[in-house]
Amino acid sequence: MLAVISDSYMEAVMVPYLESAHSRLSESFANRLRVYSFGMSGTPLSGYLGYTDYVRDGVRARKIGDPVVDNGFDESLIRYRHRCGQTIF
């Protein structure tokens, strides 16, 4: 099992499943690994650690991937956090 942890990039609410990153990974690893995605929009980098603990200990994933994109850093700093079109200071 491969657990891929991220934010909205893994949640992919607006993306058809077959076009999502986890679907494409699943296709690439067909018959070798099952791919599961763990992510939610707005998850800060510290949240990735929580997901990582869960998939390591609870789900017992053999492999874990944590792709980090630029907004992951922004969401981790309250100074740059955006909600409902507003920057929270």
VENCOR-V851419 format. One record per residue. N is the residue number from 1. SS is DSSP state (alpha for helix, beta for strand, coil for the rest). PSI is psi in degrees with one decimal (* if undefined). NEAR is the number of other ideal C-beta (glycine too) atoms within 10 Angstrom. Layout:
# VENCOR-V851419
N,SS,PSI,NEAR  N,SS,PSI,NEAR
This chain:
# VENCOR-V851419
1,coil,135.3,14  2,beta,123.3,20  3,beta,123.5,24  4,beta,123.5,23  5,beta,130.3,24  6,beta,-159.1,24  7,coil,-130.3,21  8,alpha,-20.0,17  9,alpha,-31.5,20  10,alpha,-33.3,23  11,alpha,-46.3,18  12,coil,45.5,18  13,coil,-39.6,8  14,coil,5.0,7  15,coil,129.7,14  16,coil,141.2,8  17,alpha,-46.1,9  18,alpha,-18.0,9  19,alpha,-3.0,9  20,coil,157.9,18  21,alpha,-43.5,18  22,alpha,-31.3,22  23,alpha,-43.5,16  24,alpha,-37.5,12  25,alpha,-42.2,17  26,alpha,-42.5,19  27,alpha,-41.4,10  28,alpha,-35.1,11  29,coil,17.4,14  30,coil,136.2,10  31,coil,3.8,4  32,coil,-43.3,8  33,coil,143.8,15  34,coil,140.6,12  35,beta,127.8,21  36,beta,140.6,17  37,beta,142.7,20  38,beta,113.2,23  39,beta,155.2,21  40,coil,140.0,13  41,coil,134.2,12  42,coil,3.4,13  43,coil,121.2,22  44,coil,167.6,17  45,alpha,-34.3,14  46,alpha,-29.4,9  47,alpha,-30.9,19  48,alpha,-36.1,21  49,alpha,-39.7,12  50,alpha,-45.6,13  51,alpha,-41.4,21  52,alpha,-44.8,16  53,alpha,-43.8,10  54,alpha,-48.6,14  55,alpha,-27.3,21  56,alpha,-49.4,13  57,alpha,-40.4,9  58,alpha,-46.3,8  59,coil,-19.6,14  60,coil,49.4,9  61,coil,140.3,21  62,coil,-30.1,12  63,beta,143.0,12  64,beta,130.1,17  65,beta,133.0,15  66,coil,78.1,17  67,coil,129.9,14  68,coil,126.0,14  69,coil,166.6,12  70,alpha,-39.2,6  71,alpha,-12.4,14  72,alpha,-34.5,18  73,alpha,-43.0,12  74,alpha,-43.6,14  75,alpha,-15.0,20  76,alpha,-14.2,16  77,coil,114.4,10  78,alpha,-29.2,9  79,alpha,-31.4,8  80,alpha,5.3,13  81,coil,132.8,15  82,beta,137.0,12  83,beta,129.6,8  84,coil,42.5,5  85,coil,2.6,5  86,beta,140.2,8  87,beta,130.2,10  88,coil,124.7,10  89,coil,*,7
